[in-house]
Amino acid sequence: MSTATPITVVLEQEQDFVFRLHFEGLDAPDVLSDEGPPLGHDQGPRPSHLLLAAIVNCLSASLLFALRKYRNAPGRLRASISAVAERNADGRLRLPRALATLQLPEGSADYAHLERVLATFEDFCTVTQSVRQGIDVQVEVRDAQGQLLLGQAPAEAVL
């Protein structure tokens, strides 16, 4: 069990499928998310965009960390990630795989210990490794009075 401070994101519906995401404990602007048509109006990134952004951002930060650990000073990294939503056996859309491409700004010969960096940097990526291993997401639904409608009241708080 971790004693670390929980990472909390608060979501509040603005209208239809537009939600405002607030990142508690950070001095960062809120972000709007939305669904694409026909449900939403693309007024912000879709949840699948946010998931992919989290993965590729974490991978890039982990690569930068690993490069710097071996005293490399790379220029500006560039990365992209792509995934195609597919229907599972129940007909629900899922992202079964994604391809993240990280672009180093210099040639491979310009980096010290590059083999070791490439062999280890993914292990530093909290988000990617959590997604790969599967996140145990517990869900509860409460009404306006706080009554538990779905889920189990935990004997001990999860977070």
C-alpha positions, 0 to 999 in steps of 0.5 A: 500500500502506498503512502504517497499523495493521491493524484486527483483529477476533478471532472465537471460537466459543462454541457452535453459531453463537454467536461472541464478537467481540473488537476488538483494540486497543480498550478495548471489551467483546466482542460475541456474534453469532449466527444466527437460527433454525433455525441459531442462537438469536438470542443476539446480532446476526446478521452482516447486522445487524453489517454494516448497523450498521457502515454506518449508524454510519459514515454518522452519524459522517461526517455529524456530522463534516461538520456540525461542520467547518462549525461546526454544533453539532447535537443528537443524531442518529438513524439507521436502516438497513433491507435485505431479503435476496434470493436471487441467481442461485445461490440464496444470500442477499445484501443487494443494497441498503440504505436508511439514513435519517439524521435531523437534530435541527433544521430545515435552516435551522438549519445552516450550509453544509448543501448542502455538508455533504450533498454531501460527508459520504458521502465521509468514510464509510470503511465505506459507500464500501468496501462500495459499491466492493466489498471484496476479501476474501481468505480462507484456512483453516488447520488446528490446526497452521497448515497452509494448507488454502485460499487462497494463501500471500501473497508479501507479507503483505496486512496 
